[in-house]
Structures are given as C-alpha cells and as structure tokens.
Amino acid sequence: MSLAGCGMKPEEPRNLIFAGGEEKRVVNLFGPMEKSNPDAENVLRNAFDVTVGIAEEKFGLTVEYRTYTAENYQEKTYDDVALDRARNNMDDLYLLNPDTIQILGEEGKLLDLSGLDCVKNLREVVKTANTIDGKLVAIPQEVVAYGLFINKDMFDQYGISLPNTPEEFLECCRVFKENGIETPVGANRWWLETFVFAQAFAELYNGGHTKEEIEALNKGESKYSDYMRPGFEFLQEMIDKGYIDAKTAYTYEAIEGEGPDFLAQKTPIVMAYWGAANTKTAYGNTDFEMQVIGFPSSLGQMPVVPITGYGISASAEHLEDTKNVLDVILSDEALQQYAEINKVISSSKNVEVNCIPALKPLNDRIEENIYVLASNANMKMEQWGNTCLVVRMLLGGATVDECMAELDRLQEESIRK
C-alpha cells in the first residue's frame, strides 16, 4: 500500500492507505450464544444466523454478536448481565427472557415495536404476553412451549397410560417407583415451575374470564398464592415420596443435570422446551420412542408458554438500522426459513411447519389454543422468574406455607410500585 501511495500522480487523492470504502455499518446484538460456524451442529443458532444473513445482505450491514455464558450456577446469570447492559445502553438489540422483558419494559429501557411491519402478522399470544402499558416491547422468532418429555417405551413396559391430571401423574410415578425406578421425574433448578403454572392457570387462560381474573390479581382482590398453592402442594408431595430428588434438582442445570439419566432410560420423565426435541445435543436423538405432552392440569395435558423475545434499546446507537434488522428477521419470509430449520411454532400466524411426531401431542393442544402463559406483561407481578425462585425455596426445604407467604409478599410489592 505504501508503494502504491508513493506512485500516485499529484492530481490523485492523497489518502495513502485505502480505508475500505464506506464506514462499516453495524448492529450490536447481545444474546446467549456467539455466531455459529457454517459447519456447526447447533441447529437453533444456525437458523437464527440464516435470518440475520437475510438482513445483513438487504441492508449492507453487519450484526455483531456479543455474548455471556455463566460457567456455573454461582456466577452471574445471563439475565443479570442483560439487565446491566440494557440499563447502560451497551447494545442495540437484546434477546431477553420473560422476567427481563418485564423489568426493562417497565423501566422504559425498551423501544415500542408496535410500528414494525411484522407486527401485523404476529400471533395474539405474542402481543398479549409482551405488551406493557400499551407498548409492544419484545418479539420472539418462535413461541417456546414447555412440555413433559416422556419415555413412551417405559410407560408401555409397565402398562401405564399417559397422564392428564395431577392425580394420574402421581399414580404414574407410584408405579414407576414400585418397579424399581429410583427417581421417576428428572428435574433441574429452573423448570419445575411449569407444573405450578399448568395447575394454577389452566382455567384462568382457558375459562373465558382471563382479563377479569388478571385485573383482580393486579388490584390485590385475589391472590396468586391461592392459584398456585395446589401446584406447590403437588411438588411437595413428589418430593416427599421421592419422585423428585430435591437436593440434586437444586443444583442441576437444565438438561445437563437430568438429561443423561433420561437418555440412559433410568428416568422416564423430564421437562423441557419444544426445541430440545429437535436438538441432537439435547433430546433429538433418543434410543427409545419419545413423546412430548402437556403438564397435568384440571383441563388435561397443558402446554406452558413463556414468551421470550428480541427487544431494541430505547436509546440504541444504531436505531434505524436495528429496527430494519428486526423487521426483516421477523418477516414471514425469514420466519418461514427459521421454522423449517428448527421445526418450531412460529411467532407469525401465517407460518406453519410440520413438527416431528414426538411433538404432535403438545402441538395439537397449542393448535386448539389450549395453553397457559408462564409470562404475561399485563400481570403486575412478574411470573416466570419469581415463581422459579419460590420453587427453589421449596427445593431448599421451605414449607408450602412459607412459599405462599413469599408469593403474597411479592404480589404486595408489585402492587405498591
């Protein structure tokens, strides 16, 4: 470059080193994983990369991935770091969990996305869950549904029918236990609240009076503890009877802890999210017939749906580019590709992809619009994170009454805000 510069004619530009043309346009994304290599096995990340690639090509920019992964459960969580970064305007775009969406939305740190073109195609469940004070603050690429992952071969071996109600589920566990299965339910420290949500809110979300019941909870006229007590008593019974190992669950990371025993057919039941059934590093390659069903409830098998989402910083440095990128990755065109790669429930009502056979029982219920929300920004008390922490109190030895007292405290605190 120096030689070329010395050889230029006097009338040519005097920049001796070529700077690469126009200044590089970037959008900074904070998410739980880095950009994957082209040959990586992570299907979920590759699917997202495909949609990002569409936006990068269309607008001639680059989406830079920034990430944080905790090494063990004693370090800061991803949510802790995401909150800190968003509050300090360190990135443009964030992939956020439900509790973080609610916190940042209430603090005014997230942009109202209602004006994006993609919004008109969204499923109502997405808009319901992530709207705060009339502002749509986050949108996911998929509707993440949680269910029970069942070793159907083990159920058939002992002549057990798939459970619909809490009573039937406990009976399944009893039969497994009496036949030498040491721990019928593999659990971790994150996802046991799914049992609670299914039992607590089955009728709230499917009984035709959702809005009125939520208003009563927000005003303190009714208590979350009254809704959730049966679910906590159910968990306590499973702990007392040895159907769940509370001590190990308290420290187990999701899938990493209980997954090996499930894959080795030592444990017939675990709980996980939809995508785990498609991912080879999770439960996408079992040596047995697997089925994914809803959690037991008074209305039968119940999918539990916490809505995550991508949110834009209200003070994003590259605001217009970031809005354009999000609009593209949430377009029907991009979501179709994302859903086909991942075999997931799209956030767009216009996109349908056939799921694998194992997921059909769970998908059938969702297609019937039968589910409960584990995160709802219209509820003043944040659901997913708070309930997870109170369940962890139960795993640590707290009584059901102590857990209910904590829920009452959290509800009163949310009402005072």
Residue pairs with C-beta under 8 A, 6 or more apart in sequence:
1 16
1 17
1 18
2 16
2 17
5 16
5 17
6 16
8 14
24 61
24 62
25 59
25 60
25 61
25 62
25 318
25 321
26 61
26 62
26 63
26 64
26 318
26 321
27 61
27 62
27 63
27 64
27 92
27 93
27 318
27 321
27 322
27 325
28 63
28 64
28 66
28 90
28 91
28 92
28 93
28 317
28 318
29 63
29 64
29 65
29 66
29 91
29 92
29 93
29 94
29 95
30 66
30 67
30 68
30 82
30 85
30 86
30 90
30 91
30 93
30 94
30 95
31 65
31 66
31 67
31 94
31 95
32 67
32 68
32 69
32 78
32 95
33 42
33 45
33 65
33 67
33 69
34 65
34 67
35 45
35 49
35 52
35 65
36 42
36 45
36 46
36 49
40 46
41 280
41 281
42 279
42 281
43 278
43 279
43 280
43 341
43 342
44 275
44 279
44 342
46 341
47 337
47 338
47 341
47 342
48 141
48 329
48 338
50 334
50 337
50 338
50 341
51 141
51 328
51 329
51 334
51 335
51 337
51 338
52 63
52 325
52 329
54 328
54 329
54 333
54 334
54 337
55 61
55 63
55 324
55 325
55 328
55 329
55 334
56 62
56 63
56 325
58 324
58 328
59 321
59 324
59 325
59 328
61 321
61 325
63 93
63 325
66 91
68 76
68 78
68 81
68 82
69 78
70 76
70 77
70 78
73 189
73 251
73 253
78 97
79 97
79 99
79 100
79 385
82 94
82 96
82 97
82 100
83 100
83 103
83 104
85 91
85 94
86 94
86 96
86 100
86 104
86 109
86 110
86 311
86 313
87 104
87 107
87 109
89 313
89 315
89 316
89 317
91 313
91 316
92 312
92 313
92 316
92 317
92 318
92 319
92 321
92 322
93 310
93 311
93 312
93 313
93 316
93 322
93 325
93 326
94 310
94 311
94 312
94 313
95 308
95 309
95 310
96 104
96 138
96 308
96 309
96 310
96 311
97 306
97 308
97 384
97 385
98 129
98 306
98 307
98 308
98 374
98 375
98 382
98 383
98 384
98 385
99 375
99 382
99 383
99 384
99 385
99 386
100 385
101 110
101 130
101 137
101 138
101 307
101 308
101 309
101 311
101 375
101 377
102 132
102 375
102 377
102 382
103 382
104 110
104 137
104 311
105 130
105 132
105 133
105 135
105 137
105 138
105 311
105 377
106 132
106 133
106 417
108 314
109 313
109 314
110 135
110 137
110 138
110 311
110 312
110 313
110 314
111 137
111 311
111 312
111 313
111 314
111 316
111 319
111 323
112 135
112 136
112 137
113 119
113 135
113 136
113 137
113 138
113 139
113 311
113 312
113 326
114 135
114 136
116 139
116 323
116 326
116 327
116 330
117 327
117 331
118 139
118 326
118 327
118 330
118 331
118 332
118 348
119 127
119 136
119 139
121 332
121 348
121 349
121 350
122 139
122 347
122 348
122 349
123 143
123 346
123 347
123 348
123 349
124 349
125 143
125 305
125 307
125 371
125 373
126 139
126 140
126 143
126 307
126 309
126 347
127 136
128 373
128 376
128 378
129 305
129 307
129 373
129 375
129 376
129 377
130 136
130 137
130 138
130 139
130 307
130 309
130 377
131 137
131 377
131 378
132 377
132 378
137 309
137 311
137 377
138 307
138 308
138 309
138 310
138 311
139 309
139 310
139 326
139 330
139 347
140 307
140 308
140 309
140 310
140 347
141 310
141 329
141 330
141 335
141 338
141 346
141 347
142 274
142 275
142 338
142 339
142 342
142 344
142 345
142 346
142 347
143 305
143 307
143 344
143 345
143 346
143 347
143 366
144 273
144 274
144 275
144 305
144 306
144 307
144 308
144 344
145 273
145 274
145 303
145 304
145 305
145 345
145 362
145 366
145 371
146 191
146 194
146 271
146 272
146 273
146 274
146 295
146 303
146 304
146 305
146 306
146 374
147 271
147 272
147 274
147 292
147 293
147 294
147 295
147 303
147 304
147 361
147 362
148 269
148 270
148 271
148 292
148 293
148 294
148 295
149 262
149 269
149 270
149 271
149 272
149 276
149 277
149 283
149 290
149 291
149 292
150 162
150 268
150 269
150 290
150 291
150 292
150 293
151 262
151 265
151 267
151 268
151 269
151 286
151 288
151 289
151 290
152 162
152 288
152 289
152 290
152 291
153 265
153 288
153 289
154 176
154 181
154 265
154 268
154 288
155 161
155 162
155 172
155 268
158 175
158 176
158 179
160 172
160 175
160 176
161 168
162 291
162 293
162 301
162 361
163 169
163 171
163 172
163 296
163 301
164 296
164 300
164 301
165 296
165 297
165 298
165 300
166 199
166 230
166 234
166 296
166 297
168 296
169 296
170 234
170 237
170 238
170 241
170 243
172 184
172 269
173 184
173 185
173 238
173 241
173 243
173 269
174 241
176 184
176 268
177 184
177 241
177 242
177 243
181 266
181 267
181 268
182 242
182 266
183 242
183 243
183 244
183 245
183 261
183 266
183 267
184 243
184 267
184 268
184 269
185 238
185 243
185 244
185 267
185 269
185 270
186 257
186 258
186 259
186 261
186 262
186 267
186 269
186 270
187 244
187 245
187 249
187 252
187 258
187 270
187 271
188 249
188 252
188 253
188 254
188 255
188 256
188 257
188 258
189 249
189 250
189 251
189 252
189 253
189 392
189 395
190 253
190 254
190 388
191 254
191 271
191 272
192 235
192 244
192 249
192 271
192 391
192 395
193 374
193 384
193 387
193 388
193 391
194 271
194 295
194 304
194 374
195 231
195 234
195 235
195 271
195 295
195 296
196 228
196 231
196 232
196 234
196 235
196 387
196 391
197 231
197 295
197 304
197 372
197 373
197 374
197 383
197 387
198 231
198 294
198 295
198 296
198 297
198 302
198 304
198 372
199 228
199 230
199 231
199 234
199 295
199 296
199 297
199 298
200 224
200 227
200 228
200 230
200 231
200 372
201 227
201 372
201 373
202 297
202 298
202 299
202 302
202 372
203 298
203 299
204 210
204 213
204 214
204 227
204 372
205 371
205 372
205 373
206 299
206 370
206 372
213 222
214 376
214 378
214 379
216 222
217 223
217 224
217 227
217 379
217 380
217 381
217 411
218 378
218 379
218 380
218 415
219 415
220 411
220 412
220 415
223 407
223 408
223 411
224 381
224 407
224 408
224 410
224 411
225 404
225 405
225 407
225 408
225 411
228 387
228 404
228 407
229 400
229 404
232 390
232 391
232 394
232 400
232 403
232 404
233 400
235 244
235 391
235 394
236 394
236 400
238 244
239 246
239 394
239 395
246 394
246 395
246 396
247 395
248 257
249 257
249 258
249 395
250 392
250 395
250 396
251 257
252 258
254 272
255 272
255 276
255 282
255 283
258 267
258 270
259 270
259 282
259 283
261 267
262 268
262 269
262 270
262 283
263 283
263 286
263 287
265 287
265 288
270 283
271 295
272 282
272 283
274 292
274 344
274 345
274 359
274 362
275 282
275 342
275 344
276 282
276 283
276 284
277 283
277 284
277 290
277 292
277 356
277 358
277 359
278 284
278 342
278 343
278 344
278 356
283 290
289 358
290 358
291 358
291 361
292 358
292 359
292 361
292 362
293 301
293 361
293 362
294 300
294 301
294 302
294 303
294 304
294 361
294 362
294 365
294 370
294 371
295 301
295 302
295 303
295 304
296 302
297 372
299 370
300 370
301 361
301 362
301 365
302 365
302 370
302 371
302 372
303 362
303 365
303 366
303 370
303 371
303 372
304 371
304 372
304 374
305 366
305 371
305 372
305 373
305 374
306 373
306 374
306 375
306 383
306 384
307 373
307 375
310 326
310 329
310 330
312 319
312 322
312 323
312 326
313 322
316 322
328 334
329 338
330 347
330 348
332 348
332 350
332 351
335 346
335 347
335 348
335 351
336 346
336 351
336 353
338 344
338 346
339 345
339 346
339 351
339 352
339 353
340 353
343 353
343 354
343 355
343 356
343 359
344 353
345 363
345 366
346 352
346 353
355 363
365 371
373 383
374 383
374 384
374 387
375 382
375 383
375 384
376 383
380 414
380 415
380 417
381 410
381 411
381 414
382 414
386 407
386 410
390 403
390 406
390 407
390 410
391 403
393 402
393 403
393 406
394 400
394 403
398 406
